[in-house]
Amino acid sequence: MRKALFALALPLVLAACAAPQGGMPRAASLGSGPLTAQSLIGAAPAAISARLGAPDFRRTEPSAEIWQYGGRDCSLFLYFYGEEGARHVDARKLEGGATDKDQCLASVIAKRIAPVS
């Protein structure tokens, strides 16, 4: 009986030890490699703003935060829930409708590094 109880309890104990403090997954950093829309998923807000700068627009709701970055021809939206980092990325054309997320991210980056005349 003790062996069976131990066998059932061991995975739970190991999982608890492996979980970050508070039981929630920690948001990841972005590193210095090339950015893709997929690489933003799970990234911490501080890591994203370190690479892209402050968002052009930020909306805070009780359980979520939405960041908007403007590109030359699109808007990139990042959705945060809790402390898990970005959970969803969306891209929209300026005239409306969905657009490619990676192309929009490239447009955001290009707009932000373009020289100001």
C-alpha positions as a printed Julia matrix, in Angstrom:
117×3 Matrix{Float64}:
  0.0    0.0     0.0
  2.82   2.41    0.87
  4.6    1.65   -2.41
  1.43   2.39   -4.37
  0.88   5.66   -2.48
  4.5    6.65   -3.02
  4.25   5.82   -6.73
  1.17   8.04   -7.04
  2.61  10.9    -4.99
  6.07  11.04   -6.58
  4.99  12.65   -9.9
  3.05  15.31   -8.01
  6.0   16.13   -5.78
  8.36  16.33   -8.75
  5.94  18.54  -10.67
  5.63  20.89   -7.7
  9.41  21.16   -7.45
  9.73  21.92  -11.16
  7.01  24.58  -11.25
  8.11  28.21  -10.95
  7.31  30.0    -7.73
  3.6   30.61   -7.46
  2.79  27.7    -9.73
  2.5   29.89  -12.85
  4.82  29.57  -15.83
  7.39  32.34  -16.02
  7.55  34.61  -19.01
 10.54  34.03  -21.23
 13.16  36.41  -22.58
 13.58  36.97  -26.3
 17.33  36.68  -26.61
 19.15  38.46  -29.41
 18.13  36.33  -32.39
 15.73  37.35  -35.14
 12.21  38.15  -34.03
  9.2   36.32  -35.37
  5.58  36.56  -34.33
  5.9   33.07  -32.82
  8.98  34.1   -30.78
  6.87  36.78  -29.06
  4.54  34.14  -27.61
  5.52  33.58  -23.98
  7.94  36.51  -23.94
  7.87  38.83  -20.94
  6.57  42.36  -21.47
  9.97  43.76  -20.44
 11.73  41.57  -23.01
  9.36  42.7   -25.76
  9.67  46.39  -24.92
 13.47  45.99  -24.76
 13.45  44.78  -28.38
 10.56  46.8   -29.85
 10.36  49.81  -27.56
  7.24  51.01  -25.8
  3.97  50.15  -27.53
  2.17  52.9   -29.41
 -0.98  52.07  -27.5
 -1.61  50.08  -24.34
 -4.99  49.0   -23.02
 -5.34  47.48  -19.58
 -8.33  45.44  -18.49
 -8.86  43.55  -15.22
 -7.52  40.25  -16.54
 -5.62  41.27  -19.68
 -3.37  43.84  -21.25
 -3.25  44.6   -24.98
 -0.31  46.3   -26.67
 -0.44  47.8   -30.14
  2.57  48.56  -32.32
  2.07  50.48  -35.55
  3.9   49.42  -38.67
  3.99  51.24  -41.99
  0.92  49.42  -43.31
 -0.38  47.4   -40.36
 -0.88  47.19  -36.61
  0.59  44.4   -34.47
 -1.33  43.45  -31.33
  0.09  41.54  -28.36
 -2.23  40.1   -25.71
 -1.02  39.43  -22.17
 -2.93  37.5   -19.5
 -1.48  37.34  -15.99
  2.28  36.98  -15.69
  2.77  34.37  -18.39
  4.06  36.73  -21.06
  2.45  37.38  -24.42
 -0.22  34.75  -25.07
 -1.45  35.82  -28.51
 -0.19  37.9   -31.44
 -2.45  39.36  -34.12
 -1.79  41.6   -37.11
 -4.26  43.81  -38.96
 -4.01  45.9   -42.12
 -4.53  49.62  -41.56
 -7.6   49.49  -43.82
 -8.93  46.48  -41.89
 -8.63  42.73  -42.17
 -6.01  40.23  -41.15
 -2.45  40.3   -42.49
  0.68  38.2   -42.12
  2.01  38.52  -38.57
  5.7   38.18  -39.46
  5.45  40.75  -42.26
  3.7   43.14  -39.89
  6.37  42.6   -37.23
  9.04  43.37  -39.86
  7.11  46.54  -40.76
  6.98  47.58  -37.09
 10.72  47.04  -36.71
 11.5   48.89  -39.96
  9.36  51.85  -38.92
 11.03  52.03  -35.51
 14.6   51.97  -36.84
 13.96  54.29  -39.81
 15.88  57.57  -39.55
 13.81  60.61  -38.67
 14.26  63.47  -41.12
